[in-house]
Amino acid sequence: MFKLSVFKISLVITLIFMAFAFLIDQKTTSFTFIKSLALKTNVDAKFYIRGKRPISNDIVIVAIDDKSLEQFGRWPWNRTLLADGLKKIAPKNTQDKPKVISLDMVFSEQDPNSQAPTFQKLQTQYQQSHTKDSFYETLSQQIQRADTDQYFSKTIHDLNKTTPIMLGYFFYFSKKDIEELKTDWEKEFEHIFDSKITAKISTVRYPPEEIPTGMGAKSSIKPYAQATSNHGFFDISSDIDGTIRKTHLIGKYKNTLFPSFALKTVALALHKEIVVQFGSNGIENIFLENEFIPTNLQGEFWINYVGPSYTFPMVSFADIYNGKIPPETFKDKIVLMGVTAKAVGDIRVSPYDNAHPGIEINATIIENLLHKHYLGRPPEAVPAEMLFILIIGLFLGILFTYIRSVWCGTIALGMIILYAVCDQKFFFEKGIIANFFTPGFHLLFVFMTTNAFKYFGEEKKSREIKSAFQRYVSPAVVNEILKHPTQLSLGGEKRKLTVLFSDIRGFTTLSESISPEKLTHLLNIYLTDMTDIVFKYQGMLDKYVGDELMALYGAPLKTESHVLDACQSAIEMIQKLEDVRQKWSLEGVSHLNIGVGIHTGDMIVGNMGSTKIFDYTVIGDSVNLGSRLEGTNKQYGTHIIISQDVYEQLQGKFTCRELDYIRARGKTKPVQIYELCSNSLPPELLEEFSKGLSFYRKTQWAEALEIFETLLKKFPTDGPTKTFLERCKLYGETPPASNWDGVFTMQTK
């Protein structure tokens, strides 16, 4: 019979997530939502975490922005404006020229703003009735000026002699798209062949199924295409959620390779030739001469975004045209010109924005290629991630079988955080895109399902827990433990807890003066009231040792306020003494005083004892120190002494007085101690005592003695004042060693 277990559940979930790790990396239309979520987790989230990164000043974007549209009117403009703008960016008579000017736009139609046809018609009509006179010549000159296409193409041609001018074009990948193209588009595209790539290293045929192959293209009109031999295609492909995360650097048309707009721009700027190397499955390598560019088999290049929209510096076209931007601004720069105005701009979806200017995405790709800011996903990533999921699944299946749920959650969370840190390190420092989505959710699901399975088997333990703890804590705390059993650890564990010790002063003398029966009766009265106070503040009664009471706060049920609870308990114990004294007085005993010590720190807590008989208790140096502090009250004439660790947690919620630095017997490390006051002390006493303590620590015995003598006259019952008065007298006559550190060494426990 098949029986569920933690290991089997973990194994099934692991196999499912291994399949997901494989499928979400495949180019299929299945699992669209999951793939989209994986991309946002594996890529987009990491960009957000990283934020903006520094960029070079090698790229300048000339933006046809809203400001430019306000000055020159709606887009598209008369191309004379663009030509004149280009001349201002790369003037003839200067050495301050850009490395390359790339126009992030396609001029697939003649300029609709050209006035040349109007002047030509007028000239024809005039010629029919007039001879070629001066007016006819004037019309000829106006025709030349008005022919904006000729003017723009000539500007490109002339500038291209000294500064490479780049034009862009689009590939179409379906028959439906090319039906909308002009009938003569192929003639215009012929001039694009000047920018083709020669595959110098080609071991096999070009695999058409691996490289995006265009069935048609939309390029600039013939005059522009002829004016320069520098062309690159725009890649507008996106992932299944519409976000642009990758770009194709290589495209194919009629068995000829062509570079993308960004790749060609970088090649021109660096004066390097593009080389493509093929293997049996597709593109193996792309080089700029000897510089390797990482892509996948389809020539896809991961875009390492520098930040959100408008991270790159932009210069308004209007400012350039108006002469506000000097030509040296563009010296030795890669200049990109394109439309960024919101109403007409090329807007794309990026990991950062739903409205990212397309020209800035091209600038990002160029920056990546220029400075080798590469991202990549190695071919071996998928099998490595599947193996990782398998190993982790088997490991957690075994581990979660034997450990408690609280540790399962801690380990799962720790592993997720560790994997996230490693993932970020790979991404930020190595440029490797790892799959965090699948392994991360795998860890989460393994934890959730296995612990849900374990949870429903916990009920039988409730009675055991109730039976074990009803003697230690109040019924309310027992109920809380039953509600949150995952917080309980019966095995030994190290935790930060608070321990309280209380002891009756002069109990030995008392026990010798009355009968055992009466002693037991009185002790029961006292311990009942004190224990009720412990329970009231969520404390756990650890044990009674004669007249000594030991209480623990913060266990077995974890509480954030365990330090405050212990201190409140101590104060209420002192206040309760008057009621207990009245009960004792009925038995003929009037004297009752106690001392309380409180310390907080790391302790080992759990069931301790033999295999048959054991108690839930704590051990450790912090426990011992709490006991020593209780006994220290005798030295200073106080009721409650707390350690510095406790004092720092109180945050001024109780009245405290700094007492001393002491070194407990058998210890080397000193401890700073404070008196926790059950009643408010007069401000004068606190202030003057602090001054005296300061003189004492500076070994100015006479000054300290004077203050303590004055205080004792005003407050004759103040124990700490008496203690330091006697100590100043002693040190005044017999000073401590010259290297005295202000610490008082206790001679008794």
N, C-alpha and C positions, 0 to 999 in steps of 0.2 A: 504493500500500500504506500502510495506517495505521501510523504509527510513534509510539510513546509519547514524550512529552517532559515535562519539569518543568512547562511552561506548560499543556499539555493536562490533565495530572493536576490541577493547581490549579484550572483552569476547571471541570472536572467536579464536583469537591468543592464548589466555590463555588455552582454551580447547585443542588446537593442541599441545601446549608445555607440557601440563599435560600428554597427550598420549605419547609423546616422552620420558618424564621422566620415564614413566613405561617401555616402550619398550627397551630402550637402556640398561636397567639393566637386561634384560632377556637373557638367554643362547640360542639365536637363531642366524641364519646366515643372518637374515634380517638387513637392515640398516647398512651394514658393514662400509661404509665410515663415517657415523655419529657416530657410536660407537667408531671407531678408533679416530676420532677427540675429542670425549668426554673423552676418556681415556687419551689422550695427554694433555687435558686441566685440567681434574680433578686430575690427578696424576703426569704426567711427568713435567708439568710446575711448579708445586709446589716444586718438587725436585730441579729444576733449580733455583728457587727463593731462596730456603733455602741454596743451595750450600752444601759444605762439612760440615759434623758434626763431632765432636770429637769421636774417637773410642778408645776402650781399647787396652791394649797390651797383651790380653789373647790369641790371635790367631797369629800364625806364619805360613806363606805360604812358603813352600819349592818349588821353581819354577824350573821346567825343562825348562829353558829358552834358548834363542839363544846362550848365552855364554856357557851353558852346552853342547849344540849340537856341537858347534865349537870344544870342547875338546873331546867329546866321540863319535862323529859321529851322523848320522841321526837316527831318532826314527823309530821303537822301538829298544831299546838297549838290550844287553845281560843282563839278569835279575840279574846276579851276581853283576853288578854295583848298581842296586837298593837295593839289600840285604846289600851290604857293606855300602851304604849310610844310610840305616835304622840303622845299628849298630853304626854309628857315631852320629846319632841323639839321640839314647837311649843306650849308652854303658852299658855293664853288670856290671862292677865294679865301679859304681857311683850311688849316690842318686839323681843326677841332671837329673831326667827323666820327660818326658812330661806326661800330664794327659791322653792323647790319641793321637794316630797317625792314621789319616784317609787318605787312598790312593784314590785320586779322579781319578780313572782309573779302567778299567775292563780288566782282563787277561783271555779272553775267549778262547784263543788258546795257545798251547804249545809254548815255547820260540823258535822262528825260528833261533835264533843265537846259540842255544845249539850245542856243538860239541860231545855230548855223543854218538849219533848213529854212528859217524865215528869211535870213539875209540872202541865201542862195536863190530863193523864189523871187525876191525883190530884184536881185541882179539880173535874173533871166528876163523878167518883164521889162526892166529898164533897157536891156541890150536890144530888145526887139524894136524899140523906137528911138534909140539914141546910139551915138558912136561911143567908142571907149574913151571917155573923157576922165577928168580928175575925180568926178563923183563915182564913176565905175571903179576906179582904182581904190577909192575909199571903201566902197562896198567889199572889194576883194580882201582888204586888210581886216575889215570887221568880220568877214567870214572866217578868216584864220583865227582871230581872237575868240570868236563865238564857238568854234569847234572844240568844245571842252574835252572830248575824247582824244582828239589828236594832241591837244595841249598836255593832257595828263599823261598819255602814253609817251610823248616826247620827254616830259619831265622824268618819268621812270627810266627811260632809256639813257638820258644824259647823266642822271645821278648814279645809275648802276655802273657807270664806268669807274667811279671812285669808291662808291659805297654800295655793297650788295643790297638790292631791293628784292624782298620776298613777297610773293602773292600766294594766296590760298585757293583751294578748290575742294569740292565734295565728291566722294564716290557714292554711287547708288548701287545697292546690292540686290534689287529685285526688278523684275520686268515691269511691274506696275509703276515703279518710280521713274524708270527711263521713258515710259510713254509720255510723261509730262514734259520731257526735255525738248529743246528745239531740235529741228530735223538736222541742222548742220553742226550739232555739238561736237561730233567727232573731228571735224576740221579744226575747230578751236582747240580741241584737246591735243592735237598733233604736236603743238608747241610745248606741251607739258612733258613730252618724252625727253626733252633736254635735261630734265632733272632726275631721270631714272637712275636706279642703283645697279651697279654691276656686281653680281655675286661672284667675287673672285675665288672664293673657296666653296665649291659646290660638289659634294660627293654623290648626290643623287638628284633626281628630278625635284622640282618644286612641288611639294604635296599640296594640291589645291584645296583639300579639305581642311588644312591646318592654317592657312593664311587667308585673311579676309580678301575676297576677290570681287572687284567692282565689275558690274555689268554696264555701267555708264558713269558719266561724270558731269558735274556742273562747274565750269571753270570761267575765268574772266574772258571777256570778248577778245577776239584775235589781236587788235592793236596792242592791248595790254599784255597778253600772253607772249607776243613777239618781243615786247620791250625788255624783257628780262628772261633769263634761263633758270631763274630760281623760283621753284614752286614746291609746295608741300600740301598734303591733303589734311583737312580737318576731320578729326575722329570724334563723332558725337555719340558713340555707343555708350551705353550705361548698363549697370547691373539690373537685376530683376525688379528692384525697388525704385528704379529711375535715378539712382545716385551714380555719379561718375567717380569711380575709384581707380580705374585702370584706363590706359589708352593704348591703341595699336601704334607702334612706331613704324611698321612696315605694312604697305598695302600692295595689292597685285591687280594688274589689268593686262589682259592679253599676254600672259606669260612673262610679264615684265614687272619688276619690283619698283615701288616708288616710296619715298620717305614721307613721314608725317611732317606737318607744319613745324612742330617744335624741334624734331630731330634735324630737319634741314636747316633751321635757324642756327642751331648750335654748331652744325658742321661748317656753315659759312663763317660764323664768328671765330671759330678756332682754326679755320683753313685746313680742315681734315676731311678725308674721304670716308664715306660710309661703306662698310664691308659687312656682308651677311654670310654666315656659314650655316649650312644645312646638314641635318642628319637624317636618319631613316624615318623619323616621326615628325619632323618639322624643323622649325628654326632652332638651332642649337646655340648660336652666338650671334650677337650684333656688336660690331666694333666701330669706333671712330678711329680709324687707322689701328693703333695698337691699344686703344682704351676700350676695355670690355664693358658692355652694357647688359645688365641682367634682364632677361625677359622669359616668358614661357614659350612653349612650342608654337603658339600662334603669334608671337611677337608682341604680346601684351606686356605693358610696363606699368607697375604699381605707382600711383602718384603719391608722393610724400608731401602732403599739404603743409604749408608753412603757417597757416592760421586761417581765420574766417575771412569773409569778404573784405576787400580793401586793405589787406595787410601790406601789399606791395605799394610803394610810393607811386602816385599818379600825377601827371602834369596835364592841365586842361589845354585842349587844342586852341581854345580862344586866347589863352595867355601867350601861347607860342605865336599865333598869328598876329597878335597885338604887340609883339616885340618885348614882352615882359620876361621872357625866359631866354637867357643868352645861349648861343650855340654851344659854348663849352660845357653846358649841362649834359650834352649828349656825347661828349668826346669819349671814344673807346667804350661806348655802351651798346648793349643790345636794346634797340628801340622797337617796341610793339605799339602799333596804332590800331585802335578799334573803338567800337561804340559801347559806352557803358551807361548811357542815359536809360533810366528805368523804363520809360515808355517804349523804347525801340531797341534796347540793347540785347545782346546775346546772353541770356540768363540761363544758368544750369543749376542742377542740384548737386551739392557736394556734401561730404560728411559733416561740414560745419553749418552750411546754410542751404535753404531752399531757393535762394536767389543769389547765386554766386556768378559774377561776371565771367563769361567764357574766356575773355582775353586774359583774365587773371589765372584761370586754370592752365592756359597755355604758358603763361609766365612761370607758373609753378613747375610744370614739366621741364621747361628750359632750365630753370634754376637747379632742379634735380640732376639733369644731365651734365650741366656745366660744372657742378661742384661735387658730383658723385654722391648725392644724398639719396641713396637707393633704398627702396623697400623690395622685399621679395618673399616668395613662398616656395621653398625648394621642393623638387619632385618627391623627395623622400619624406616630406612632412606628414602626409596622410598615413602611410604605414607606421610611422613613428608614433603618431598620436593614437592610432588604433591599438598599438602594442602598449602604450602608456595606460590607456583606459583598461585594458585587460589585466595588466599587472596590479593597478590600483584596485580594481574590482575584486580580484582574488584576495589581495591583502586585507581590504576592509571587510570582506565577507568572513575571513577568519578572525580578524581582530574584534569586530563588533559582536561576535558570538560570545566573547569572554569578558568584555568590559561593560561597565555601566553606561546608561544612556547619556549621562552628563559628559562622560569622557568621549563618547562617540561624537557628540556635537562639537566638543572642543577640538578633537582631532580632525573632523571633517572641515570645520571652519579654518583651522590652522593650515590644513593642506590646500584649501581653496585660496587662502591668502598667500601662502608660499608659491603656489602655482601662478597666481596673479602677479606677484612680484617678479618671478622669473620671466613670465610672459612680457611684462613691461620692460624688463632689462633687455630681452631679445629685441623687442620692438624699437626701443629708444637708442640702444647702443649698437646693436648688430643689424638693424633694419630687417629683421626676420618677422614675418607675420605668422604667428602661431595660432592655433585654434583653441581659444579659451572657452568658447561657448559650450562645446560638447563635453570636454573633460570636466569643466566647472559644474555644469548641470548634472553630469553623471555622479559626481561626488555628492551633490545636494540630494539627488533622488535616492541614491543608495542609503544615505543617512536617514532620510524621511521615511522610506518604506520599511527598512529594517527596524527602526526604532518604533514605528507604529505597530509592527508585529510584536516587538518586545513589550510594548506598553500594555497590550491587552492580556499579557501574562503576568502583570504585576499585582493584580488584585489579591492573589493568594498571600502576598507578602504583607498586606496591610495589617492583618491580625498580629503577625510576628512583630511588626514595627510598634504597634500600639502596646503590646505586652512588654516590649523591651524598654520603652521610653516613658510610660506613664508614671514610673517612680522617679524619673529625673526632672521632668518638666511639667508645666501646667497643662491641663486638658486642652486649652486653646492652642498651645504649641503642638501638641500631639495631632490635633486635627489639621493644622497647617502642614505638618510633615506628611500626613496621609494624602493631602491635596497635591503636594509637590514631592512625590517620592524620589524624583530624579535628583533632588538637592541633597539627599541623604547618602552619605558614604560611610558604611560600617567598617570598611577596610581602612587601614591607616592612610591618612593624607595630611599634607602640610598646608596649613591655612593661617591666615591672620585673624587672631581671636583676642578676646579680652578676658583676663582672669581676675577674680576678686577673692581675697582671703580676709576673713575676720576672726578675731580671737578675743576671749574675755580676759581682761587684765586681773591678775591676782587669783586666777582660778585654782591654782594648786593649793594656795593657802585656804581658799574657801572649801575645797574638797576635803581638806583635813579637819575642818571644824564642824562639819555637819554629817548626818548619816547618809549612807549611800542612797537610801530610798528618797530622802528629801532632795539630795543633789540631782538625782535623775529627774525628779519632778520639776525642779527649777530649770534644769537644762532643757527639758522638753518644752516648757513655756517659752523660753528664750528662742530656741531653734525653730519652733513653729512660726512665731512672728517674723523672724528673719527670713525663713524659707518662703513664706508668703510674699514677702517683698521681692525676693529673687524671681519668683514666678510672675509677679505682676509686671516686671520689666523684661519679659521674654528670656530670662536667664535659665540656665540648666544647673541643677544641684549636682555637683560632681561627687562630693562625699562629705561626711562628718568625720572628724578625727578628734574625739573627745569634745572639747568646747569649740574647736576650730571648725569653721564652715568654709568650704571651697566651692565657688560658683563660676560657671563658664558662660560667656556671652558670645553669640555668633555661631553657636553650634548647639545641637545638631542641625537646626534650621538656620540657614545663612540670613543674616540681617546686616543692613548697612549701618545701623545706629548702635552697634554693640558697645562702642566706647561710651556713648552718652547714656545708654541703658545701665551700664555698670556704675557709672558715677551717680546717676539718679538713685540707684539702689542704695549705694553707700550713704548718701545724704539722708535718705529716708530711714535707714537703719539707725543712724545716730539720733534722729528725731523720735524714733519709736522707743528708744531706751527708757524714756520717762514713763511710758505706759507699762513696760516690762518691770521697771523698778517698783511701781505700785503693786503689781501682782506678786513680786518677790517679797515685798514688805509684809504682805499678809501671811507669809511663811516665816517671818522673823529675820529676813535678810534684806538689808537696805542698800548695800554697796553693789553697784554694777557699772562697769565701764568697758568699752571695747576699743580695739584698734583695727583699722581696715587698710589693706594695701591693694592697689590696682595697677596692673600693667597690661599693655597690649603689644602684640608682636606675633611672629611666626611660631606656631606650635604644631606638634603632631597629634592629631585627634583620631580616635577610632576605638573599636572593640579590642581591649587588651586583657590578657590573662591566659589561662590554660585553655585547652581545647574543649573542656567541659564547663568551666566557670570563668566568666570574663565580665568586664565592665567597660562601658563607653566612657573614656576619660581622655585626658591630655597629658603630654609630657614635653619636656624641652627646657632650655635655659630661660625662656620667657616665663614659664610657669614658676620656676625656682625664684626668679627675680620678684615676681608678685608676692611670693611668700616672704621673702626678705624685707620687702617694703612694709608689709604688715608689722613685722617686728621692729622696724625702724621707728615707729611711732613712740616707742618707749624712750628713745634717745632724744627726741625733740618735744615731747609732751604734747603730741597732736593726736587727733582721732583718725584722720584719713590722709594717707600719703599716696601720691600718684607719680608715675614716671614721666619723663619728658615726652615720650611717645604718646602717652595719654593726653598730656597737656596740649600738645600741638593739634589734637583732634577736637578739642573743646571749642575753639574759636570764640572765646570770650563768653560762652553761655553759662559759666559758673564762676564764682569768686575763688581765685587761687592765689597762693603766696609762694614765691620762689623760696626754697629753703637752703639747698646746699648741693654740692657735688660730692657724692659718696662712692666709695669703692667697697662693694660687698665682700664679706670674708671669703677668701678662696678665689676671688676674681681679680682680674687686672684692669679691665676696662671700667672707667668711672661712669656713673649714671647721675644725671641731673634730676633732682626730685622737687616736688611741689606739695604744698598743703592744699587739699581740697576742703574748702570751708563750708560747713553745714549752715552757718549763719554768716551774714555779711560782716566783715571786719571794718572797723572805723578807717576811713581814708588816711587819717594821720598815722595810724599804726602801720598800714601798708607802705606808705611813702617813707617814713622814717626808718622802718626795718630794712627797706631796700637800700637806703643810703648807708646804713650801718653794715649791711652785707657787702656793699661795694668797697668800703674801707677795709673790711676784714680780708677780702680777696687780694687787696693791694698790700697786705701785711702792715697796714697802718693801725696797729692795735689800739693805741691811745684814743684816736679819733673814733674808732668803732666802739670802744668801751664806753666812751662818753655818751654816745647815742643810745646804746643798749641800756645803760643805767638810767637815763632819762625816761626811756620807754617803759622800763619795768616799774618805775614809780607811778606812771600813769595807768599801766595795764599790768598789775602785779600777778595776774594768773596766766599770762601769755607764755606758754611753754617754749616756743622757739627763741624768744627773747632771753629767757633764763639760760638756755643752752649756749647761745652765742656769747652771752655775758661771761659765763664761766670759762668758755673756750678762749676768749680774748685775754682774760686774766692769766690763764695758763700759758698762752703763747707769748704774752707780754714778758713773762718771767723766763720762759724756756721756749724761745722762738724755734719754729720748724727749720728744716734744712734750707739752704739758700736756693735750692732748685725746687722748692715746694710749689706744686701746681694748683693749690687751692682745693684739693680733694681731701675729704676726710675719710680715713680708712676705718671701716667698722670692725670691731674686735669680737662681736658676738653676732649670732644669727638672729 
